Amino acid sequence: MSAVSDQSTASTGTPGASYAAAGVDIEAGDRAVELMKEWVKKTQRPEVLGGLGGFAGLFDASALKRYERPLLASATDGVGTKVDLARQLGVYDTIGHDLVAMVMDDIVVCGAEPLFMTDYICVGKVHPERVAAIVKGIAEGCVLAGCALVGGETAEHPGLLGPDDFDVAGAGTGVVEADQLLGSDRIRKGDAVIAMAASGLHSNGYSLVRHVLFDRANLRLDQHVEEFGRTLGEELLEPTKIYSLDCLALTRTTEVHAFSHITGGGLAANLARVIPDDLHAVVDRETWTPAPVFDLVGRTGDVERLELEKTLNMGVGMIAIVPEESADVALATLADRGVDAWIAGELTERGEHETGAALIGDYTG
């Protein structure tokens, strides 16, 4: 200890200030990095250089030389208030799947191949095993999306977050050949709207879900729900389905005009984002039955159907728009990959008072 520090302690009767005294545990952070290394290693692609712990992740861009005109696609997102349910349940190794899905399934919408991702984990106090479990989930998600986890940051924010509080965010990059870019300019009248089933609520609308189920109905996370065949907490933490490789498989086996990732805002609003101004996507509710969790939220909270559809995915996590003659091949491809999918609608000419997309009919079941 220096002379200055000695004098400070003697004059005040208390030790001098330190980072640890302020609540930041550097050693715990180092321990977390060591624990997560094995999981990050599982995501590596040949283009990744260096290891975990550098100031920046490195990706060999010479791999893009095979492209005539490579376009880089990027996206960033988080998981929202679903993280609070993970905290309450003490389950930390699934929330990373949600993060990867939110980022990489946005990127694949334009036809881009996911390349790499970085994460940001903000905690009130570093619990090394907990942080490592979060990263484990992110790494497993990256494997499912076909991308590398090249780095990230764990930030400790004592005083701003409680000791058990945390949040996660991520950013990703993908690449697509310019002449293979998917989007509204490819969509034509008569195209088929193919819906891919969601694994559950995914990672949107949890503010409404939490308000309805806990604030209004006073349900418990450990409460067994007959319709689910498991506890409420297990249902709500079901990881978001990652569609990236399934979507890329479609682009390799048949003609695809566009994708739409069904996240916040619901099916109609997200589908409308890729529909050209002169066309209208008609989606028939009668083609599927939403999972029981959607009915529970609506019935328990007396939530009107329109409000549910503006907030939740209602059982559809991704949409593919393909030529009518490509629909059978697309469905067969998805079936071979274990993806539940069906023709949910079609593209028609837009009428005077019609918007980009609309749901018609009533759900079955």
Secondary structure, 3 states (H helix, E strand, C coil): CCHHHHHHHHHHCCCCCCCCCCCCCHHHHHHHHHHHHHHHHCCCCCCEECCCCCCCCEECHHHHHHCCCEEEEEEEEECCCHHHHHHHHCCCCCHHHHHHHHHHHHHHHHCCEEEEEEEEEEECCCCHHHHHHHHHHHHHHHHHHCCEEEEEEEEECECCECCCCEEEEEEEEEEEEHHHCCCHHHCCCCCEEEEEECCCCCCCCHHHHHHHHHHHCCCCCCCEECCCCEEHHHHHCCCCCCCHHHHHHHHHHCCCCEEEECCCCHHHHHHHCCCCCCEEEEEEHHHCCCCHHHHHHHHHHCCCHHHHHHHCCCCEEEEEEECHHHHHHHHHHHHHCCCCEEEEEEEEECCCCCCCEEEECCCCC
